[in-house]
Amino acid sequence: MAHRSRIEIIFNQSIEEDLFDRLKIHDAAARFTKIAPAYGRGSSGERRGDHIWPEENVMLLVYCDDGERERVIRAVKDIKSVFPNEGIKLFATAVDVFEL
């Protein structure tokens, strides 16, 4: 059993390309799962992709070691500084990975 981090990044789809560019610069999140669209309500408002709440979010899931976790966090902080008014959230938790 290996110990890893699970990172969830939830962000407005309008900054998707910029976020992926920044992750690449930081050599982070080369392996990920992308869930789009992701609907919900957070501190920066509601995202439903309909005529009332037209914007959509994207969610990235990344499983990585501690070094990559720090690079992902730096990349997301960089993007948040460029887009301070866009919804961007990052959650990281420790997980156990079982070899099957």
ABEGO torsion letter per residue (X at the ends): XBBBBBBBBBBBAAAAAAAAAAAAAAGBGABBBBBOBBBEBBAAEBBAGBAABABBBBBBBBBBBAAAAAAAAAAAAAAAAABAABBBBBBBBBBBBBBX
